[in-house]
């Protein structure tokens, strides 16, 4: 977006990220990037209790399942409301960059949230096309960004660690893996 001259703000609303140490690391990486590039950073609430209430009963749903849809819906609804209340006409997300995410699922949630407000659209840009995923890794290495090893929620952490242990690998250590470090 920077290279294309698109003016944007970063809206950070991620009550799904667990534990709070992981949340703080990811938020601070966004703040660092925003400050370095003179991008407005909007810090929304970490209303983790609301997130747990929203996904109650979906604790064992698989990645890309109904829990992820509920999580995306919650986050996009809050984003769309903020955008509407503050005069933004477009919202989008970089979630689709991850090969572990279902881009159609993400875009459906974003579009659904945006349709609640007149004159607000969700930009369904395919961030993976034209080498977008490779570009993300390149930028992350250059910037020395924190390299997250799971989606963010406590259930993703649980499932990822189960998978790693079954493969004879170590559990994820929160806050220790940075690109280029």
C-alpha positions as CSV (number, residue, x, y, z in Angstrom):
1,X,0.0,0.0,0.0
2,X,2.9,2.3,0.8
3,X,4.6,1.6,-2.5
4,X,1.3,2.3,-4.3
5,X,0.8,5.7,-2.7
6,X,-2.4,4.6,-0.9
7,X,-3.1,6.7,2.1
8,X,-4.3,4.5,5.0
9,X,-4.5,4.1,8.8
10,X,-3.8,1.0,10.8
11,X,-6.8,0.0,13.0
12,X,-5.5,-2.5,15.6
13,X,-8.4,-4.5,17.1
14,X,-7.3,-8.0,18.0
15,X,-9.0,-9.2,21.2
16,X,-8.4,-12.8,20.0
17,X,-4.6,-12.7,20.6
18,X,-3.5,-14.7,23.6
19,X,-1.6,-14.4,25.9
20,X,-1.4,-10.7,26.6
21,X,2.4,-10.8,26.1
22,X,1.8,-12.0,22.5
23,X,-0.9,-9.3,22.0
24,X,1.5,-6.6,23.2
25,X,4.4,-7.8,21.0
26,X,2.1,-7.8,17.9
27,X,0.6,-4.4,18.7
28,X,4.0,-2.9,19.3
29,X,5.3,-4.2,16.0
30,X,2.4,-2.4,14.3
31,X,3.1,0.8,16.2
32,X,6.8,0.6,15.3
33,X,5.9,0.2,11.6
34,X,3.3,3.0,11.7
35,X,5.7,5.4,13.4
36,X,8.5,4.6,11.0
37,X,6.3,5.3,8.0
38,X,4.2,8.1,9.5
39,X,1.0,6.1,9.3
40,X,-1.9,6.8,11.7
41,X,-2.2,4.0,14.3
42,X,-5.6,3.5,15.9
43,X,-5.5,1.3,19.0
44,X,-8.8,-0.3,19.8
45,X,-9.7,-2.0,23.0
46,X,-8.4,-5.4,24.0
47,X,-11.8,-6.6,25.1
48,X,-10.7,-10.3,25.4
49,X,-13.8,-11.1,27.6
50,X,-16.1,-10.1,24.8
51,X,-14.1,-12.3,22.4
52,X,-14.3,-15.3,24.6
53,X,-18.1,-14.8,24.9
54,X,-18.4,-14.5,21.2
55,X,-16.6,-17.8,20.5
56,X,-18.0,-19.7,23.4
57,X,-18.9,-23.3,22.4
58,X,-16.5,-23.2,19.4
59,X,-13.4,-24.0,21.4
60,X,-12.7,-27.2,19.5
61,X,-13.7,-25.9,16.0
62,X,-10.8,-26.4,13.5
63,X,-8.7,-23.6,12.1
64,X,-10.7,-21.9,9.2
65,X,-13.9,-23.1,10.8
66,X,-16.9,-21.4,12.5
67,X,-14.7,-20.0,15.4
68,X,-12.5,-18.2,12.8
69,X,-15.6,-16.8,11.1
70,X,-17.0,-15.5,14.4
71,X,-13.6,-14.0,15.2
72,X,-13.3,-12.3,11.9
73,X,-16.9,-11.1,12.1
74,X,-16.3,-9.5,15.5
75,X,-13.2,-7.8,14.4
76,X,-14.6,-6.5,11.1
77,X,-17.8,-5.3,12.7
78,X,-15.7,-3.2,15.1
79,X,-13.5,-2.0,12.3
80,X,-16.5,-1.1,10.1
81,X,-18.2,0.8,13.0
82,X,-15.1,2.8,13.6
83,X,-14.7,3.5,9.9
84,X,-18.3,4.7,9.6
85,X,-18.1,6.9,12.7
86,X,-14.8,8.5,11.6
87,X,-15.5,9.1,7.9
88,X,-13.5,6.3,6.3
89,X,-15.1,5.0,3.0
90,X,-13.0,1.8,2.7
91,X,-11.8,-1.0,5.0
92,X,-9.5,-3.9,4.2
93,X,-7.3,-6.4,6.0
94,X,-3.9,-8.0,5.6
95,X,-5.2,-11.3,7.1
96,X,-5.4,-12.7,3.6
97,X,-1.6,-12.7,3.2
98,X,-1.3,-15.7,5.4
99,X,-1.4,-19.0,3.5
100,X,-3.0,-20.5,6.6
101,X,-6.1,-18.4,6.2
102,X,-9.0,-18.8,3.8
103,X,-9.2,-15.6,1.8
104,X,-12.8,-16.2,0.8
105,X,-13.8,-16.6,4.5
106,X,-12.0,-13.3,5.4
107,X,-13.4,-11.4,2.5
108,X,-17.0,-12.6,3.2
109,X,-16.7,-11.4,6.8
110,X,-15.3,-8.0,5.7
111,X,-18.0,-7.5,3.1
112,X,-20.7,-8.5,5.5
113,X,-19.5,-6.0,8.1
114,X,-19.1,-3.2,5.6
115,X,-22.7,-3.6,4.2
116,X,-24.1,-2.5,7.6
117,X,-23.1,1.1,6.8
118,X,-23.9,3.2,3.8
119,X,-21.0,4.4,1.7
120,X,-18.6,1.9,3.3
121,X,-16.9,-0.8,1.2
122,X,-14.6,-3.6,2.0
123,X,-11.7,-3.8,-0.4
124,X,-11.3,-7.5,-1.4
125,X,-7.8,-7.2,-2.7
126,X,-5.9,-10.4,-3.1
127,X,-2.8,-9.7,-1.1
128,X,-1.2,-13.0,-2.2
129,X,-1.2,-12.2,-5.9
130,X,1.9,-11.0,-7.8
131,X,4.2,-12.3,-5.1
132,X,2.4,-10.6,-2.2
133,X,3.3,-13.4,0.3
134,X,6.9,-13.3,-0.7
135,X,6.9,-9.5,-0.5
136,X,5.5,-9.8,3.1
137,X,8.4,-12.1,4.1
138,X,10.9,-9.8,2.4
139,X,9.6,-6.8,4.3
140,X,9.3,-8.7,7.5
141,X,13.0,-9.7,7.3
142,X,14.1,-6.3,6.3
143,X,12.2,-4.7,9.2
144,X,13.2,-7.4,11.7
145,X,9.5,-8.0,12.5
146,X,8.3,-10.5,15.1
147,X,7.5,-13.8,13.4
148,X,4.3,-15.1,14.8
149,X,4.0,-18.9,14.9
150,X,0.3,-19.3,15.3
151,X,-2.9,-17.4,14.5
152,X,-3.1,-15.7,17.8
153,X,-6.0,-17.2,19.8
154,X,-5.6,-19.5,22.8
155,X,-7.2,-22.3,20.8
156,X,-4.8,-21.9,17.9
157,X,-1.9,-21.9,20.3
158,X,-3.2,-25.1,21.9
159,X,-3.7,-26.8,18.5
160,X,-0.4,-25.7,17.1
161,X,1.5,-26.9,20.1
162,X,-0.3,-30.3,20.0
163,X,0.7,-30.6,16.4
164,X,4.3,-29.5,17.1
165,X,4.6,-32.0,20.0
166,X,3.2,-34.8,17.9
167,X,6.0,-34.1,15.4
168,X,8.7,-34.1,18.1
169,X,9.1,-30.3,18.0
170,X,9.2,-27.9,20.9
171,X,6.2,-25.9,22.0
172,X,5.9,-22.3,20.8
173,X,7.9,-19.9,23.0
174,X,6.0,-16.6,23.1
175,X,8.0,-13.5,22.0
176,X,11.3,-15.1,21.0
177,X,11.3,-15.3,17.2
178,X,12.0,-12.3,15.1
179,X,12.9,-12.2,11.4
180,X,16.6,-11.6,10.9
181,X,17.5,-12.0,14.6
